[in-house]
């Protein structure tokens, strides 16, 4: 009886503390417009990944770009207001990723995407040289072979009324990241059977389910669920692939097959991503640990291929459904480079209209529709506007990019909107902004531009029949539950 009394007293004490904390947060955030409270079954619009994008976009539109809600017991500020975005994303103190990123830890184990504090700063400093202009320029020549294989695969899809392009694009972008950033060839497009793609897609779904589950959001309880067993199965495959990449690269470096090369003007080539990690030495001559290399390879194998696959797939969908835009982009490509000619970095820079197409597709379909930070201390947004410790600040990139006050007719695909208008900072966020912006965004855009040019040289993109449209799904990376369906016709096939 005494034990039961003690337990009940502890429970009452805990609930009292949580209630007091909750009321204190509400009081400090009374300046922010308040939206719904999502408890258990009442949170259905957030739990449904195919509904929450438009649901949250509507909340933000009704509340001038800022809305405080409570998700389970967590205080959340959804943000699309430019002024607050500038304050948040420019901050050098609000840098910690929200708890949702912790659910990626089993996979990415503290890599750059999910690390915080000194660990993040150290990783960013080490990895930044791998995305230097000189390295990106070197990658262009590496893009050619995996793109050639991709075109062969697409030719087999010609004539079909409906092709879900996303799985094919995913294996292509994985092949590209392995050959360029990792420096290894694994015959991914011809032998993978989409296993890696399926594992990544499932992991992204599992993360979203955990975010909104009152049971699965707790690590201890999650271990007793079927989702945990599924995650372990996927992690075995994902880590096996990344371990294989590291092992193969180490063997190449130990052999005579990889030498320090020089470019055409005799300057030493800059090291690509995995070369840099394996050859790195600190001031004392100490190499990076195996665990550091492994977590960063896992991070960039995921982020470097999946975000690009999302962006490229949606761009192909836009072109297939807008023949006038497609014709203009193709004409530009045909004028700049012959089909049999090498597609160089310099030639890619001449594709100005293609830049507009990519920008507009990224505006409509940002690869990461949300990203979150959490306050580690009380901070002041403005005078008398305090954000208490422990509040999740969720940047809704999807809503930012579709703000009608910035982009008239925001749901329409109009590449020329970027032609003569200067977009204000923090009103267009396909890759975040500020200190924690996407380190690989230039790589993604360069790869997309190369692939699109070669695709348009070889194919006419058509709407799928029937054209079922998109059912957008807000997961770790933006998806479509109905697939991203187009049809392909080979050019000059008569």
Buried (B, 14 or more C-beta within 10 A) or exposed (E): EEEEEEEEEEEEEEEEEEEEBEEEBBEBBEEBBEBBEBEEEEBEBBBEBBBBBBBBBBBBBEBEBBBBBBBBEBBBBBBBBBEBBBBBBEBEEBBBBBBBBBBBBBBBBBBBBBBBEEBBEBBBEBBEBBBBEEBBBBBBEBBEEBBEBBBEEBBEBBEEEBBBBBBBBBBBBBBBBBBBBBBBEBEBBEEBEBBBBBBBBBBBBBBBBBBBBEEBBEEEEBEEBEBBEBBEEBBEBBBEBBBEBBEBBEEBBEEEEEEEEEEEEEEEBBBBBBBBBBEBEEEEEEEBEEEBBBBBBBBBBBBBBBBBBBBBBBBBBBBBBBBEBBEBBBEBBBEBBEEEEEBBBEBBEEBEBBBBBBBBBBBBBBBBBBBBBBBBEEBEBEEEBBBBEBBBBBBBBBBBBBBEEBBEEBEEBBBEBBEEEEEEBBBBBBBBBBBBEBBBBBBBBBBBBBBBBBBBBBBBBBBBEEBEEBEBBBBBBBBBEBBBBBBBEBEEEE
